[in-house]
Amino acid sequence: MPLSQPASDNPLLDFSDLPRFGDIRPEHVTPALDVLLAAAQAAVERASASATPASWADVVEPVERATEPLARAWGVIGHLNAVADTPELRAAYGANLARVTEFWSSVGQNLALYDKYKALKASGEFASLSHERRKILDNAVRDFRLSGAELPEEQKPRFAQLQEHLATLAKTYSDHVLDATNAYTYYVKAQSELAGLPDDVIAAAREAAERDGQPGWKFTLHFPSYFPVMQYAEHRPMRETLYRAYVTRASEQGVLYGGGQPEWDNTANIAEQLALRAEEAHMLGYANFAQVSLAPKMAESPEQVIAFLDDLAVRARPYAEQDWQELREFAASELALSDLQPWDMAFAAERLRQKRYAFSENEVKQYFPQDIVLKGLFNVTETLFDVRIRPDEAVAWHPDVRFFRVERQDGALIAQFYLDLYAREGKRGGAWMDDARTRRRHAQGVQTPVAYLTCNFSAPVGGKPACFTHDEVITLFHEFGHGLHHMLTQVDEAGVSGINGVEWDAVELPSQFMENFCWEWDVLSGMTSHVDSAAPLPRALFDKMLAAKNFQSGLGTLRQIVFSLTDMRLHVDFDPAGPLSPMDLARDINQQFHVIPQAAFSRWLNTFSHIFAGGYAAGYYSYKWAEVLSADAYAAFEEAAEASQGSVLDAATGRRYRKEILEVGGSRSAMESFKAFRGREPSVDALLRHNGMTA
């Protein structure tokens, strides 16, 4: 894309290599988008013109070539907005969100362009295209339809308005969650209130208070600070205070519990998003938004998804009832908690785990210092997928961010990734993978993929390296699985390269697949070293961890089913203008499917960013759906280990998995890829076995 000399001084317009994070400023955002949107719009107009032949070279290729720089630059801006939030950047992002959304909406609704794609698909050229390009065309025709291209012209402005407003609402929702999380502080003055908390958590709280110039210890609602309080703090009033603040963030209740401002309440935002999604569905001729959401997914209908979740709930419920009964009896007899409250759950569960299995999560954590964990993760990847991972250099958005390269055995570059591990102010909570650059072939050769891998773990304190809980190790493997799907693709067409074009309810397969290795002795034994003594994880402690693996798995499964069913029902038959509120529906579903009552003051939907700011609307079930696929895929490695009486790190099975799942990306359906790897359709048996829910 030719750029004028002044424009090329803008770092957001430099696509020669990696993003220039050291140079990017909020004031670069609007001028860069002026150039990129104009170039993309011009390419779309040329491709749509009546004189333009309906061919790949004249339509699809020029549009992709012009819109990729726009997507890359906007991806950098969005990434910075998530990991390095400032008022100036937030303002620049917000000021341009509407026009970027408007552009993509206009492309999706461009009937002339849609006609070109349909004509190309119906032409003789279609049969001569590669299967990757045919898949891109099939996806594009479907997406044009879902974007409103077939709507009457008089309805298109309203449909575009819906897209813009939904994008703005999602950003506002996310901002409110971040602001409410950042705003809350809890200072402990009396050391007696810290009883039960791990030393590293106390040290981090002390350092946080010192940075504020305050005495005592500072706790926040960021997960590495909040959750250890729930899990270990013996001071029950402290647990209650933080719990109430956490589950009422970004709600009208948040003001009551010290967690925010009235303007951060997401209640109206949720209702408006649901109403607009329903309107969008009706305009497209669907009965509800869930049908729109499922159109590009593996699942065939909302009814199929609900039946899948219902069946899983029935299978899990006996185990959940047993879990709940055991927890209540233990809390009453051992902890003098006869009236077990929500803020007691994690504390009681951790004490029960310690008693039953004679270890604590904090004890295990000391064996997982960061660099040893990374070395273990990279070893698994290198062994299974025949690659090498090496440190690399790049300017990043924060000094804590590290950068790596993935190579072939001969040193040739395959991909690169940024690793941003620690929680901090101005960084969105949670963990995720995103693409900085997608693999594609162009005139100069192959553009190698680049990934962002983002977590929110505790940073190092007291001069010691950061140590991860076993759950955090699992999270790291999970996100790296997404990264491998993006980075190891061998597809040269960007539209179906890596995770692009993969059905949303199958995209979690490679991530959840990687989690399984965190439960294998021959993997963990090589990635542990006690932070003080350097001793490896004792086999006896691992055996206790393994025995506790499915501790309360019944309760955990029902919790995920409540999340998934609430999401699905909100988008199938819920009336935002009716007498029930979304939280009323959530409570009804919890009462029907869970065995643990929900706190009356809880407003967890107000921070359910997956479905109101993260693209999972009517799709949260994907985690459980893909867990069936990932457990069954992993069973192939278990079978290989059993057959050879060797390790699950079976290189031959790993190469086959890489070839049939990771390398093909979205170039064929997820079911085709799964069957190519497993030789059959998926079965739920491995999932139930892995969760200890078999007779």
C-alpha positions in Angstrom: 0.0 0.0 0.0 1.7 3.2 -1.1 1.9 5.9 1.7 2.9 9.5 1.4 6.2 10.5 3.1 4.5 12.3 6.1 2.2 9.3 6.7 5.1 6.8 6.8 6.5 8.7 9.8 3.5 7.3 11.7 4.5 4.1 13.5 1.1 2.6 13.0 1.6 2.8 9.3 4.9 0.9 9.3 4.2 -2.7 8.4 7.8 -3.6 7.5 8.3 -5.7 10.6 7.0 -5.9 14.2 4.8 -3.1 15.7 6.9 -0.2 16.9 5.5 -0.2 20.5 8.2 2.2 21.7 7.1 4.9 19.2 3.3 4.6 19.2 1.4 7.4 20.9 -2.4 8.1 21.2 -2.0 11.0 18.8 -0.9 8.6 16.0 -4.2 6.7 16.1 -6.6 9.0 14.2 -4.1 10.0 11.4 -3.1 6.4 10.8 -6.7 5.3 10.5 -7.4 8.2 8.1 -4.9 6.8 5.7 -5.8 3.1 6.2 -9.6 3.5 6.0 -9.2 5.6 2.8 -7.0 3.0 1.2 -9.3 0.2 2.2 -12.4 2.0 1.1 -10.9 2.8 -2.3 -10.0 -0.9 -2.8 -13.5 -2.0 -1.9 -15.0 0.6 -4.4 -12.7 -0.7 -7.2 -13.6 -4.3 -6.5 -17.3 -3.5 -6.4 -17.3 -1.5 -9.6 -19.5 -3.0 -12.4 -16.5 -3.1 -14.8 -14.4 -5.1 -12.5 -14.3 -8.8 -13.4 -15.6 -11.2 -10.8 -12.2 -13.0 -10.3 -10.0 -13.8 -7.4 -7.2 -11.5 -8.7 -9.5 -8.5 -9.3 -11.8 -8.7 -6.3 -10.7 -10.9 -3.4 -7.0 -10.3 -3.5 -7.1 -6.5 -3.7 -9.6 -6.2 -0.9 -7.6 -8.5 1.4 -4.4 -6.6 0.5 -5.9 -3.3 1.4 -7.8 -4.3 4.5 -5.1 -6.4 6.2 -3.0 -3.3 7.2 -6.2 -1.7 8.6 -6.9 -4.9 10.7 -3.3 -5.0 11.8 -3.1 -1.4 12.9 -6.4 -1.6 14.7 -5.3 -4.8 16.3 -2.3 -3.0 17.8 -4.4 -0.2 19.0 -6.9 -2.6 20.6 -4.1 -4.6 22.2 -2.6 -1.5 23.8 -6.1 -0.5 25.0 -6.3 -3.9 26.8 -2.8 -4.0 28.3 -1.6 -0.4 28.7 -4.8 1.6 29.3 -4.4 5.3 29.7 -7.1 8.1 29.5 -5.5 9.4 26.3 -5.3 6.0 24.6 -8.8 5.1 25.8 -10.1 8.4 24.3 -8.3 7.8 21.0 -9.6 4.2 20.8 -13.1 5.3 21.6 -13.1 8.2 19.2 -12.2 5.8 16.3 -14.2 2.7 17.3 -17.4 3.8 15.5 -15.8 4.6 12.2 -13.8 1.4 12.1 -17.0 -0.5 12.9 -18.8 1.5 10.3 -16.3 0.6 7.6 -16.5 -3.2 8.3 -20.3 -2.9 8.4 -20.3 -1.1 5.1 -18.2 -3.9 3.6 -20.4 -6.6 4.9 -23.5 -4.8 3.5 -22.0 -4.0 0.1 -24.4 -5.7 -2.2 -22.3 -5.1 -5.3 -19.2 -6.7 -3.6 -21.4 -9.6 -2.4 -22.6 -10.1 -6.0 -18.9 -10.3 -7.1 -18.2 -13.0 -4.5 -21.3 -14.9 -5.5 -20.5 -14.6 -9.2 -16.9 -15.9 -8.5 -18.3 -18.8 -6.6 -20.6 -19.6 -9.4 -18.0 -19.2 -12.1 -15.7 -21.7 -13.8 -12.7 -20.2 -11.9 -14.1 -21.5 -8.6 -13.3 -25.1 -9.3 -9.7 -24.2 -10.2 -9.1 -22.4 -6.9 -7.2 -24.1 -4.1 -9.4 -25.6 -1.4 -8.2 -22.8 1.0 -9.5 -20.2 -1.4 -12.8 -22.0 -1.9 -13.2 -22.1 1.9 -12.6 -18.4 2.1 -15.2 -17.7 -0.5 -17.7 -20.0 1.2 -17.1 -18.2 4.5 -17.3 -14.8 2.9 -20.7 -15.5 1.2 -22.1 -16.7 4.6 -20.6 -13.7 6.4 -22.1 -11.2 3.8 -25.5 -12.7 4.5 -24.9 -12.4 8.3 -23.7 -8.8 7.8 -26.9 -7.7 6.2 -25.9 -7.7 2.5 -29.2 -9.1 1.5 -31.3 -6.6 3.5 -33.4 -4.1 1.6 -31.4 -0.9 1.1 -33.7 1.1 3.4 -32.9 -1.2 6.3 -29.1 -1.2 5.9 -28.5 2.1 7.7 -30.3 0.8 10.8 -28.4 -2.5 10.6 -25.1 -0.6 10.4 -26.2 1.6 13.3 -26.8 -1.6 15.4 -23.2 -2.8 14.7 -21.7 0.5 15.7 -23.8 0.8 18.8 -23.1 -2.7 19.9 -19.3 -2.2 19.5 -19.5 1.0 21.6 -21.6 -0.8 24.2 -19.0 -3.7 24.4 -16.2 -1.2 24.9 -18.1 0.7 27.5 -18.9 -2.5 29.3 -15.2 -3.5 29.4 -14.1 -0.1 30.5 -16.6 -0.2 33.4 -15.3 -3.6 34.5 -11.7 -2.4 34.4 -12.5 0.9 36.2 -14.5 -0.8 38.9 -11.7 -3.3 39.4 -8.9 -0.7 39.5 -10.8 1.7 41.8 -11.2 -0.7 44.8 -8.6 -0.8 47.5 -8.7 -2.5 50.9 -6.0 -1.5 53.4 -5.2 -3.8 56.3 -3.8 -2.1 59.3 -3.7 -5.0 61.9 -1.3 -7.8 61.2 -3.8 -10.2 62.8 -6.1 -9.9 59.8 -3.4 -11.5 57.6 -3.6 -14.8 59.4 -3.5 -17.7 56.9 -2.3 -15.7 53.9 0.9 -17.0 52.1 4.1 -15.0 52.7 4.4 -13.9 49.0 0.8 -12.6 49.0 1.5 -10.6 52.2 4.8 -9.3 50.7 3.0 -8.2 47.5 0.4 -6.4 49.6 3.0 -4.6 51.6 4.9 -3.5 48.5 1.5 -2.2 47.0 0.8 -0.2 50.1 4.3 1.3 50.1 3.9 2.4 46.5 0.8 4.3 47.6 2.7 5.8 50.5 0.4 4.0 53.0 1.1 1.9 56.1 0.0 -1.7 56.3 -1.0 -3.9 53.4 -3.0 -3.1 50.3 -5.4 -5.6 48.7 -7.3 -5.1 45.4 -9.9 -6.9 43.2 -7.2 -7.9 40.7 -7.2 -11.7 40.8 -3.7 -12.4 42.1 -4.5 -10.1 45.1 -8.2 -11.0 45.5 -8.3 -14.8 45.2 -5.6 -15.7 47.8 -7.7 -13.8 50.3 -10.8 -15.9 49.4 -8.7 -19.1 49.6 -6.5 -18.6 52.6 -7.5 -15.6 54.8 -8.8 -16.8 58.2 -10.2 -13.4 58.9 -13.8 -13.9 57.8 -14.9 -10.3 57.7 -12.1 -9.5 55.3 -13.2 -12.4 53.0 -16.8 -11.1 53.1 -15.8 -7.5 52.4 -13.7 -8.4 49.4 -16.2 -11.0 48.1 -19.1 -8.5 48.2 -17.0 -5.9 46.4 -15.8 -8.4 43.7 -19.2 -9.9 42.8 -20.9 -6.4 42.7 -18.3 -4.7 40.4 -19.8 -2.6 37.7 -23.3 -2.8 39.2 -25.7 -0.7 41.2 -24.6 -2.7 44.2 -21.0 -1.8 43.6 -21.4 1.6 45.2 -22.7 0.0 48.4 -19.7 -2.2 48.8 -17.0 0.3 47.8 -16.5 -1.0 44.3 -17.2 1.9 42.1 -19.3 4.8 40.8 -22.9 4.8 39.7 -21.9 5.5 36.1 -20.0 2.2 36.0 -23.2 0.2 36.4 -23.4 -2.2 33.4 -27.1 -3.3 34.1 -28.6 -1.0 31.4 -25.7 -1.8 29.1 -26.6 -5.6 29.3 -30.3 -5.0 28.6 -29.5 -2.7 25.6 -27.0 -5.2 24.1 -29.6 -8.0 24.4 -32.3 -5.9 22.8 -30.0 -4.8 19.9 -28.8 -8.4 19.3 -32.4 -9.6 19.1 -33.3 -6.8 16.7 -30.3 -7.7 14.6 -31.4 -11.4 14.5 -34.9 -10.5 13.4 -33.7 -8.2 10.7 -31.6 -11.1 9.3 -34.6 -13.4 9.4 -33.6 -15.5 12.4 -35.8 -16.2 15.4 -33.2 -15.2 17.9 -29.6 -14.1 18.2 -28.4 -17.6 19.3 -29.3 -18.8 15.7 -27.1 -16.0 14.3 -24.3 -16.8 16.6 -24.4 -20.5 15.7 -24.5 -20.0 11.9 -20.7 -20.2 11.6 -20.2 -22.7 14.5 -20.1 -26.5 14.7 -23.3 -26.7 16.7 -26.3 -26.9 14.5 -29.0 -25.2 16.7 -29.6 -23.6 20.1 -31.7 -26.7 20.9 -28.8 -29.0 20.2 -26.5 -26.9 22.5 -29.1 -26.8 25.3 -29.6 -30.5 25.0 -25.8 -31.1 25.2 -25.6 -28.9 28.4 -28.7 -30.5 29.9 -27.2 -34.0 29.4 -23.9 -32.9 30.9 -25.7 -31.4 33.9 -27.6 -34.6 34.5 -24.3 -36.6 34.4 -22.5 -34.1 36.7 -25.2 -33.5 39.3 -24.7 -36.6 41.5 -21.0 -35.8 41.8 -21.9 -32.1 42.5 -24.4 -33.1 45.2 -21.8 -35.3 46.9 -19.2 -32.4 46.7 -21.6 -30.0 48.2 -22.6 -32.3 51.1 -19.0 -33.0 51.9 -18.0 -29.3 51.9 -20.9 -28.3 54.2 -20.3 -31.2 56.6 -16.6 -30.4 56.8 -17.2 -26.6 57.2 -19.6 -27.3 60.1 -17.5 -29.9 61.9 -14.0 -28.6 61.3 -14.3 -24.8 60.7 -17.3 -23.9 62.9 -19.0 -22.6 59.8 -22.5 -24.1 60.1 -23.9 -21.3 57.9 -21.6 -21.6 54.9 -21.6 -18.4 52.9 -20.3 -17.6 49.4 -17.2 -15.9 50.9 -16.4 -19.1 52.8 -16.5 -21.5 49.8 -13.0 -21.2 48.5 -11.6 -21.0 52.0 -13.5 -24.1 53.2 -12.7 -26.0 49.9 -8.9 -25.3 50.3 -9.0 -26.4 54.0 -10.9 -29.6 53.0 -8.4 -30.2 50.1 -5.5 -29.8 52.6 -7.0 -32.2 55.1 -8.0 -34.8 52.5 -4.9 -34.7 50.4 -2.4 -33.2 52.9 -1.1 -30.4 50.7 -2.0 -26.8 49.9 -2.0 -25.0 46.6 0.5 -22.5 48.1 2.9 -25.4 48.9 2.7 -26.6 45.3 3.2 -23.0 44.0 6.8 -22.9 45.4 7.8 -25.6 43.0 6.8 -23.6 39.9 9.1 -20.6 39.4 8.5 -18.8 36.2 11.6 -19.7 34.1 11.4 -23.4 35.0 7.8 -23.5 34.0 8.5 -21.8 30.7 11.4 -24.2 30.0 9.0 -27.1 30.6 6.3 -25.7 28.4 8.8 -25.1 25.6 10.2 -28.6 26.0 6.7 -30.1 25.6 6.2 -28.0 22.5 9.6 -28.8 21.0 9.3 -32.6 21.7 5.8 -32.9 20.2 5.9 -30.5 17.3 9.5 -30.7 16.1 10.3 -27.0 16.6 12.8 -24.9 18.7 11.8 -21.9 20.9 14.5 -19.3 21.5 14.5 -15.8 23.2 14.3 -13.0 20.7 14.4 -9.2 20.9 11.6 -6.7 20.2 10.4 -3.4 21.7 7.3 -4.1 23.8 4.7 -2.0 25.7 6.0 -2.8 29.2 9.4 -3.8 30.6 8.1 -7.1 31.9 7.1 -8.3 28.4 9.3 -11.0 26.9 9.7 -12.0 23.3 10.5 -15.3 21.7 10.9 -16.9 18.3 9.7 -20.4 17.1 12.1 -22.0 14.6 12.4 -25.1 12.5 15.3 -27.4 13.5 17.5 -25.7 10.9 16.9 -22.3 12.5 14.4 -21.0 9.9 11.8 -18.7 11.5 8.3 -20.1 11.8 6.7 -17.5 14.2 7.3 -15.2 17.1 5.3 -14.3 20.2 5.1 -11.7 23.0 4.6 -13.0 26.5 3.0 -10.6 29.1 2.6 -12.5 32.3 1.8 -10.2 35.2 -1.2 -8.3 36.5 -0.9 -4.6 36.8 -2.9 -1.3 36.8 -4.3 -0.4 33.4 -4.3 -4.0 32.2 -7.6 -5.9 31.5 -8.1 -9.0 33.7 -8.1 -12.6 32.5 -5.8 -14.4 30.1 -5.9 -14.5 26.3 -4.1 -15.0 23.0 -4.4 -12.6 20.2 -2.8 -12.3 16.8 -0.4 -9.5 16.0 0.2 -10.7 12.5 -1.2 -13.6 10.5 0.6 -16.0 8.2 0.0 -15.3 4.6 1.9 -15.5 1.3 2.6 -12.3 -0.6 4.9 -11.2 -3.4 8.0 -11.0 -1.2 7.4 -14.5 0.3 5.7 -15.8 3.4 4.7 -13.4 6.2 5.4 -15.3 9.5 2.7 -15.1 12.2 3.2 -13.2 15.5 1.1 -13.8 18.6 0.3 -11.9 21.9 0.1 -14.2 24.9 -1.3 -12.3 27.9 -1.9 -13.5 31.5 -2.5 -11.8 34.9 -0.3 -13.7 37.3 1.5 -12.3 40.4 4.7 -10.4 39.7 7.9 -11.2 41.5 8.2 -9.8 45.1 10.9 -9.7 47.6 13.7 -10.3 45.2 12.4 -13.8 44.4 11.3 -15.0 41.0 7.5 -15.2 40.2 6.0 -18.5 41.2 2.8 -19.8 39.6 0.0 -21.8 41.2 -0.7 -25.1 39.4 -3.9 -23.5 38.1 -1.8 -20.7 36.6 0.5 -23.2 35.0 -2.6 -24.8 33.4 -3.7 -21.3 32.2 -0.3 -20.7 30.6 -0.4 -24.0 28.8 -4.0 -23.2 27.7 -3.1 -19.8 26.1 0.0 -21.3 24.6 -2.2 -23.9 22.9 -4.1 -21.0 21.3 -0.8 -19.5 20.3 0.4 -22.8 18.7 -2.8 -22.9 16.6 -2.0 -19.4 15.4 1.8 -19.9 15.0 2.2 -23.4 13.5 -0.3 -23.0 10.7 1.0 -23.8 7.2 -1.9 -22.2 5.4 -0.8 -19.3 3.2 -4.2 -17.6 2.8 -4.8 -15.2 5.7 -8.6 -15.8 5.8 -8.2 -19.4 6.9 -4.7 -19.2 8.4 -4.2 -20.2 12.0 -7.4 -19.6 14.1 -9.0 -17.6 11.3 -12.1 -19.3 9.9 -12.1 -21.9 12.7 -15.6 -22.5 14.1 -15.8 -20.6 17.4 -16.9 -23.7 19.3 -13.9 -25.6 18.1 -11.3 -22.9 18.7 -10.7 -24.0 22.3 -9.7 -27.5 21.2 -5.9 -26.8 20.9 -5.9 -24.7 24.1 -7.7 -27.2 26.3 -5.7 -30.0 24.8 -2.5 -28.5 26.1 -3.8 -28.3 29.7 -3.7 -32.1 29.9 0.1 -32.2 30.0 0.0 -30.3 33.3 -1.2 -33.5 34.9 1.5 -35.8 33.6 4.4 -36.8 35.9 7.0 -37.1 33.2 6.1 -33.6 32.1 5.8 -31.9 35.5 8.9 -33.6 37.0 11.0 -31.8 34.4 9.5 -28.4 35.0 9.7 -27.9 38.7 12.4 -26.5 41.0 11.6 -25.2 44.5 12.1 -21.5 44.7 14.2 -21.8 47.8 15.8 -25.2 47.7 15.8 -25.9 44.0 14.4 -29.4 44.8 12.1 -30.9 42.2 8.5 -31.6 42.9 8.3 -34.7 45.1 6.5 -37.7 43.5 4.5 -38.0 46.7 3.2 -34.5 46.4 2.4 -35.0 42.7 0.4 -38.1 43.6 -1.6 -36.0 46.1 -2.2 -33.4 43.4 -3.4 -36.1 41.0 -5.7 -37.6 43.7 -7.1 -34.1 44.2 -7.4 -33.3 40.4 -11.1 -33.9 40.3 -11.7 -32.4 43.7 -15.2 -30.8 43.4 -15.2 -31.4 39.6 -19.0 -31.9 39.9 -19.4 -28.4 41.3 -17.1 -26.9 38.8 -18.9 -28.5 35.9 -22.3 -27.3 37.1 -20.9 -23.8 37.5 -19.8 -23.7 33.9 -23.1 -25.1 32.8 -24.9 -22.3 34.6 -22.7 -19.8 32.8 -23.3 -21.5 29.4 -27.1 -21.9 29.8 -27.6 -18.4 31.1 -25.7 -17.1 28.0 -27.7 -19.3 25.7 -31.1 -18.6 27.2 -30.4 -14.8 27.3 -30.0 -15.1 23.5 -32.8 -17.6 22.7 -36.0 -16.7 24.5 -35.3 -13.9 27.0 -37.3 -10.6 26.6 -35.1 -7.6 27.7 -38.3 -5.6 28.0 -40.2 -8.2 30.1 -40.7 -8.4 33.8 -37.6 -10.6 34.5 -34.1 -9.0 34.6 -31.1 -10.9 33.1 -30.0 -11.5 36.7 -33.4 -13.0 37.5 -33.0 -15.4 34.7 -29.4 -16.2 35.8 -30.7 -16.9 39.3 -33.5 -19.1 38.0 -31.1 -21.2 36.0 -28.7 -21.5 38.9 -31.6 -22.7 41.1 -32.6 -25.3 38.5 -29.2 -26.6 37.6 -26.7 -25.9 40.4 -26.7 -27.3 43.9 -25.2 -24.2 45.5 -27.5 -21.2 46.0 -26.5 -17.9 44.5 -26.0 -14.8 46.7 -28.9 -12.4 46.4 -26.6 -9.4 46.0 -24.3 -11.1 43.3 -24.3 -9.3 40.0 -21.9 -11.6 38.2 -23.4 -10.9 34.8 -22.2 -7.3 35.1 -18.6 -8.5 34.7 -19.3 -11.5 32.4 -17.0 -9.9 29.8 -16.9 -13.1 27.6 -20.4 -12.5 26.4 -20.8 -8.7 26.7 -17.4 -7.6 25.6 -15.4 -10.6 24.3 -17.2 -12.2 21.3 -18.7 -15.2 23.1 -22.3 -14.1 23.0 -24.5 -17.3 22.7 -21.1 -19.1 22.5 -19.9 -19.6 26.0 -20.9 -23.2 25.7 -17.9 -23.5 23.4 -15.6 -24.2 26.4 -17.5 -27.4 27.3 -18.2 -28.3 23.6 -14.5 -28.0 22.7 -13.5 -29.8 26.0 -15.2 -33.0 24.5 -13.0 -32.6 21.4 -9.8 -31.8 23.3 -10.2 -34.7 25.8 -10.8 -37.1 23.0 -7.8 -35.7 21.0 -5.6 -36.1 24.1 -6.8 -39.7 24.5 -4.8 -40.5 21.3 -1.6 -39.6 23.2 -2.7 -41.7 26.2 -3.3 -44.6 23.9 0.1 -44.2 22.2 1.8 -44.1 25.6 -0.1 -47.2 26.7 0.8 -49.1 23.5 4.5 -48.2 23.7 4.6 -48.2 27.5 6.3 -44.9 27.1 5.6 -41.2 27.6 2.5 -39.2 26.5 5.0 -36.9 24.8 4.8 -39.2 21.8 6.5 -37.4 18.9 4.7 -39.4 16.1 1.3 -38.6 17.5 2.4 -35.0 18.0 3.4 -34.7 14.4 0.1 -36.1 13.3 -1.8 -33.7 15.6 0.3 -30.8 14.3 -0.4 -31.8 10.7 -4.2 -32.5 11.0 -5.2 -29.9 13.6 -2.7 -27.1 14.0 -1.3 -26.7 10.5 -4.6 -26.7 8.6 -6.1 -23.8 10.6 -9.5 -22.9 9.3 -8.9 -24.3 5.8 -11.4 -27.1 6.5 -14.2 -27.8 9.0 -13.2 -28.6 12.5 -15.0 -31.9 12.3 -13.0 -32.9 9.2 -9.8 -32.0 11.0 -10.8 -34.0 14.1 -11.8 -37.1 12.1 -8.5 -36.8 10.1 -6.6 -37.0 13.4 -8.8 -39.5 15.3 -10.2 -41.5 12.5 -13.8 -41.1 13.9 -16.2 -38.5 15.3 -15.6 -37.3 18.9 -16.9 -39.1 22.0 -17.8 -37.6 25.4 -16.2 -40.6 27.2 -12.7 -39.2 27.6 -14.1 -35.9 29.0 -16.1 -37.7 31.7 -13.1 -40.0 32.5 -10.7 -37.0 32.8 -13.2 -35.3 35.2 -13.7 -38.4 37.3 -17.3 -38.6 36.4 -17.5 -42.3 35.4 -18.8 -45.2 37.4 
